[in-house]
Amino acid sequence: MEFQNAIALTGGIATGKSSVCALLQLYGFKIIDADKIAHSVLDQNSGKIADMFGSEFVAGEKVDRKRLGAVIFSDEAARIELEALLHPLIKAQILHESSLCEEKKIPYIVDIPLFYEKGNYSIDEVAVVYCTPEQQIQRLIERESYTPEEAKNRIAVQMPIGEKREKASFVIDNTQNLKHLQHEVDRFTGYIREKYPHIKL
């Protein structure tokens, strides 16, 4: 059975999923990172990207993700075209990595930013990393040097973070500092221990 021991981790852009994953790795959790897989798949298909969007979006065999992102986050048709190419390939790799984890019969994390938006993965347990929309905007401006408009465009293509929080099995609050986030991750690992009492974490 697919994803029997999987726990999806999602949230919104700049809510802190990467920080949570880094902390979970310290506990020994296997993380399947959909974004890393997507970056790899994107570069593997750089020729197709050049054909679809233009050679200026590719340097060597690497796709200029920031430049491409500026297009797809402002052009819905372009985003849909790109997703039609990438998402089946990303899912195939996630399923492959998941099958290896399932053999061990222990819980593992699947980090999927668009888990709710796309509905492509039948995972029952879902943890949402939450911060406020205002914090998302500020973090994107500071981290990526986006303008406020660029930050809002990227947030707008995702389900509002408040809706994700309502749907979640578990909410990891990242509205404060790193110490608070560490406490939240401790709470989350406690939740997992209750779900898998036979596993030592």
VOPAGU-2260 file (C-alpha; in pm, 1 decimal, decimal comma):
REM VOPAGU-2260
SITE   aa  ch    i         X         Y         Z
SITE  MET   A    0       0,0       0,0       0,0
SITE  GLU   A    1     133,7     341,5     -98,5
SITE  PHE   A    2     231,4     591,3     173,4
SITE  GLN   A    3     113,1     368,2     459,9
SITE  ASN   A    4     376,6     508,6     696,7
SITE  ALA   A    5     410,7     850,6     533,9
SITE  ILE   A    6     343,8    1182,8     703,1
SITE  ALA   A    7     302,3    1474,1     464,4
SITE  LEU   A    8     465,0    1802,5     561,1
SITE  THR   A    9     329,0    2109,5     388,8
SITE  GLY   A   10     262,1    2476,3     443,1
SITE  GLY   A   11     306,3    2787,3     232,9
SITE  ILE   A   12     603,9    2946,5      67,5
SITE  ALA   A   13     839,2    3088,9     334,1
SITE  THR   A   14     649,6    2936,6     627,7
SITE  GLY   A   15     960,5    2742,9     734,9
SITE  LYS   A   16     923,3    2388,7     598,9
SITE  SER   A   17    1296,6    2359,7     528,8
SITE  SER   A   18    1383,3    2457,5     885,8
SITE  VAL   A   19    1138,7    2200,6    1020,4
SITE  CYS   A   20    1283,7    1931,5     794,0
SITE  ALA   A   21    1635,6    2013,9     910,3
SITE  LEU   A   22    1525,3    1969,5    1271,8
SITE  LEU   A   23    1341,2    1645,3    1193,7
SITE  GLN   A   24    1653,8    1506,9    1028,7
SITE  LEU   A   25    1832,8    1553,0    1361,2
SITE  TYR   A   26    1581,6    1305,9    1503,2
SITE  GLY   A   27    1675,8    1062,1    1229,5
SITE  PHE   A   28    1370,1    1099,7    1011,0
SITE  LYS   A   29    1398,0    1022,4     642,4
SITE  ILE   A   30    1279,0    1323,9     443,7
SITE  ILE   A   31    1151,4    1294,6      88,2
SITE  ASP   A   32    1182,8    1652,0     -38,1
SITE  ALA   A   33     953,7    1726,0    -332,3
SITE  ASP   A   34    1127,5    2058,8    -399,5
SITE  LYS   A   35    1471,4    1897,1    -430,1
SITE  ILE   A   36    1325,7    1633,0    -657,7
SITE  ALA   A   37    1158,0    1907,1    -862,4
SITE  HIS   A   38    1486,6    2094,8    -902,3
SITE  SER   A   39    1659,7    1779,0   -1021,8
SITE  VAL   A   40    1378,0    1693,3   -1263,3
SITE  LEU   A   41    1378,0    2050,2   -1392,6
SITE  ASP   A   42    1748,3    2036,8   -1479,4
SITE  GLN   A   43    1712,3    1690,2   -1631,1
SITE  ASN   A   44    1456,0    1841,9   -1866,4
SITE  SER   A   45    1641,2    2165,2   -1939,4
SITE  GLY   A   46    1619,4    2100,5   -2313,2
SITE  LYS   A   47    1241,4    2080,5   -2297,0
SITE  ILE   A   48    1232,8    2394,9   -2083,2
SITE  ALA   A   49    1435,2    2578,6   -2348,2
SITE  ASP   A   50    1194,1    2458,3   -2617,0
SITE  MET   A   51     888,2    2557,2   -2414,0
SITE  PHE   A   52     998,2    2894,4   -2275,4
SITE  GLY   A   53    1316,4    2996,3   -2456,8
SITE  SER   A   54    1688,1    2927,4   -2437,4
SITE  GLU   A   55    1741,3    3231,9   -2216,7
SITE  PHE   A   56    1596,3    3031,1   -1925,7
SITE  VAL   A   57    1873,3    2770,8   -1945,6
SITE  ALA   A   58    2246,4    2806,7   -1885,0
SITE  GLY   A   59    2438,4    2494,2   -1981,0
SITE  GLU   A   60    2224,0    2213,0   -1844,7
SITE  LYS   A   61    2085,6    2416,4   -1556,4
SITE  VAL   A   62    1753,7    2597,6   -1553,1
SITE  ASP   A   63    1752,4    2952,5   -1418,2
SITE  ARG   A   64    1477,3    2884,6   -1164,1
SITE  LYS   A   65    1445,7    3242,4   -1044,0
SITE  ARG   A   66    1405,8    3374,9   -1397,1
SITE  LEU   A   67    1160,3    3100,6   -1488,5
SITE  GLY   A   68     971,6    3158,5   -1165,9
SITE  ALA   A   69     917,6    3524,2   -1253,2
SITE  VAL   A   70     730,7    3404,4   -1562,9
SITE  ILE   A   71     527,2    3117,1   -1424,6
SITE  PHE   A   72     411,4    3301,1   -1113,7
SITE  SER   A   73     268,6    3581,2   -1328,2
SITE  ASP   A   74     136,3    3368,3   -1617,0
SITE  GLU   A   75    -112,7    3097,1   -1524,7
SITE  ALA   A   76    -103,1    2930,7   -1867,2
SITE  ALA   A   77     276,0    2900,9   -1850,3
SITE  ARG   A   78     255,8    2758,4   -1498,5
SITE  ILE   A   79       0,9    2497,1   -1603,1
SITE  GLU   A   80     217,0    2398,4   -1900,1
SITE  LEU   A   81     523,1    2357,2   -1679,8
SITE  GLU   A   82     335,0    2160,5   -1415,4
SITE  ALA   A   83     197,9    1923,0   -1680,1
SITE  LEU   A   84     555,6    1837,0   -1772,0
SITE  LEU   A   85     707,0    1818,4   -1424,7
SITE  HIS   A   86     445,2    1683,3   -1184,0
SITE  PRO   A   87     417,1    1328,4   -1325,8
SITE  LEU   A   88     796,2    1296,8   -1320,6
SITE  ILE   A   89     818,9    1432,6    -966,6
SITE  LYS   A   90     547,7    1198,3    -846,0
SITE  ALA   A   91     719,3     895,9   -1000,5
SITE  GLN   A   92    1039,1     976,1    -808,6
SITE  ILE   A   93     850,8    1037,6    -483,0
SITE  LEU   A   94     672,9     703,0    -521,5
SITE  HIS   A   95    1006,0     531,4    -580,1
SITE  GLU   A   96    1166,2     683,1    -269,4
SITE  SER   A   97     851,1     615,0     -67,7
SITE  SER   A   98     853,9     246,5    -161,7
SITE  LEU   A   99    1206,4     216,6     -18,6
SITE  CYS   A  100    1089,5     377,5     306,7
SITE  GLU   A  101     782,9     154,5     328,9
SITE  GLU   A  102    1005,5    -153,1     328,8
SITE  LYS   A  103    1143,5     -41,0     666,1
SITE  LYS   A  104     793,3      -3,7     816,2
SITE  ILE   A  105     880,3     314,5    1004,7
SITE  PRO   A  106     737,1     667,4     974,3
SITE  TYR   A  107     894,9     908,5     726,8
SITE  ILE   A  108     825,1    1261,2     607,8
SITE  VAL   A  109     718,8    1365,5     257,9
SITE  ASP   A  110     772,4    1740,3     218,6
SITE  ILE   A  111     520,3    1852,0     -46,3
SITE  PRO   A  112     456,3    2228,5     -73,3
SITE  LEU   A  113     145,4    2188,8    -293,6
SITE  PHE   A  114       0,7    1886,9    -113,7
SITE  TYR   A  115    -348,7    2033,5     -77,8
SITE  GLU   A  116    -349,8    2230,6    -401,5
SITE  LYS   A  117    -279,6    1935,1    -628,1
SITE  GLY   A  118    -425,1    1646,4    -428,8
SITE  ASN   A  119    -186,3    1403,0    -595,9
SITE  TYR   A  120     -83,8    1205,0    -288,6
SITE  SER   A  121    -303,1     980,8     -73,8
SITE  ILE   A  122    -140,7    1052,8     262,5
SITE  ASP   A  123    -371,4    1067,3     564,5
SITE  GLU   A  124    -142,5    1229,3     821,4
SITE  VAL   A  125     -60,5    1588,9     728,0
SITE  ALA   A  126     144,6    1840,6     927,8
SITE  VAL   A  127     122,6    2206,5     826,2
SITE  VAL   A  128     400,2    2454,3     905,9
SITE  TYR   A  129     223,1    2780,2     982,5
SITE  CYS   A  130     312,7    3146,4     997,6
SITE  THR   A  131      99,9    3449,1     914,3
SITE  PRO   A  132      62,9    3572,5     554,6
SITE  GLU   A  133     231,3    3895,6     659,6
SITE  GLN   A  134     530,1    3698,0     784,3
SITE  GLN   A  135     541,5    3504,7     456,9
SITE  ILE   A  136     565,4    3828,9     262,1
SITE  GLN   A  137     832,2    3974,9     489,2
SITE  ARG   A  138    1041,5    3656,8     483,2
SITE  LEU   A  139    1028,3    3640,2     102,8
SITE  ILE   A  140    1136,6    4002,3      75,2
SITE  GLU   A  141    1428,1    3942,9     314,2
SITE  ARG   A  142    1528,8    3598,4     183,7
SITE  GLU   A  143    1483,7    3640,0    -190,8
SITE  SER   A  144    1495,9    4018,8    -230,0
SITE  TYR   A  145    1151,6    4008,2    -389,3
SITE  THR   A  146     939,8    4317,0    -415,1
SITE  PRO   A  147     618,8    4306,0    -210,3
SITE  GLU   A  148     425,6    4247,2    -534,5
SITE  GLU   A  149     649,2    3954,2    -634,1
SITE  ALA   A  150     611,0    3802,0    -288,9
SITE  LYS   A  151     232,7    3837,8    -300,5
SITE  ASN   A  152     220,1    3679,6    -648,9
SITE  ARG   A  153     400,4    3369,1    -525,2
SITE  ILE   A  154     178,4    3337,9    -219,9
SITE  ALA   A  155    -137,8    3394,2    -425,4
SITE  VAL   A  156     -94,3    3077,2    -635,2
SITE  GLN   A  157    -112,9    2863,6    -320,6
SITE  MET   A  158    -407,2    2781,8     -97,9
SITE  PRO   A  159    -424,3    3038,5     186,2
SITE  ILE   A  160    -216,2    2918,3     478,2
SITE  GLY   A  161    -512,7    2958,0     714,1
SITE  GLU   A  162    -710,3    2703,7     511,3
SITE  LYS   A  163    -421,7    2459,2     520,7
SITE  ARG   A  164    -399,9    2499,9     896,1
SITE  GLU   A  165    -767,8    2407,2     928,0
SITE  LYS   A  166    -720,9    2090,4     719,2
SITE  ALA   A  167    -409,7    1965,1     898,6
SITE  SER   A  168    -375,2    1666,0    1129,5
SITE  PHE   A  169    -107,7    1862,4    1315,5
SITE  VAL   A  170       2,7    2228,8    1306,4
SITE  ILE   A  171     365,0    2332,8    1360,6
SITE  ASP   A  172     361,6    2699,8    1459,5
SITE  ASN   A  173     649,5    2904,0    1316,8
SITE  THR   A  174     535,9    3253,1    1405,9
SITE  GLN   A  175     810,0    3313,8    1662,3
SITE  ASN   A  176    1181,9    3236,1    1694,9
SITE  LEU   A  177    1395,5    2926,8    1639,4
SITE  LYS   A  178    1371,4    2817,2    2002,2
SITE  HIS   A  179     993,4    2818,9    1973,5
SITE  LEU   A  180    1013,4    2624,7    1646,8
SITE  GLN   A  181    1234,3    2363,3    1812,8
SITE  HIS   A  182     969,0    2324,5    2081,9
SITE  GLU   A  183     702,7    2284,0    1814,7
SITE  VAL   A  184     905,9    2014,3    1639,7
SITE  ASP   A  185     945,2    1838,4    1975,2
SITE  ARG   A  186     566,7    1843,5    2008,1
SITE  PHE   A  187     536,7    1698,6    1659,4
SITE  THR   A  188     778,8    1415,0    1727,7
SITE  GLY   A  189     579,6    1339,0    2044,0
SITE  TYR   A  190     268,4    1317,8    1829,2
SITE  ILE   A  191     446,5    1073,2    1597,4
SITE  ARG   A  192     560,1     862,7    1893,9
SITE  GLU   A  193     197,5     825,6    1999,6
SITE  LYS   A  194     105,2     714,9    1647,0
SITE  TYR   A  195     396,3     469,6    1629,1
SITE  PRO   A  196     453,5     352,3    1989,7
SITE  HIS   A  197     674,9      63,5    1875,5
SITE  ILE   A  198     926,8     298,3    1710,3
SITE  LYS   A  199    1210,8     453,1    1909,6
SITE  LEU   A  200    1272,5     814,2    1808,1
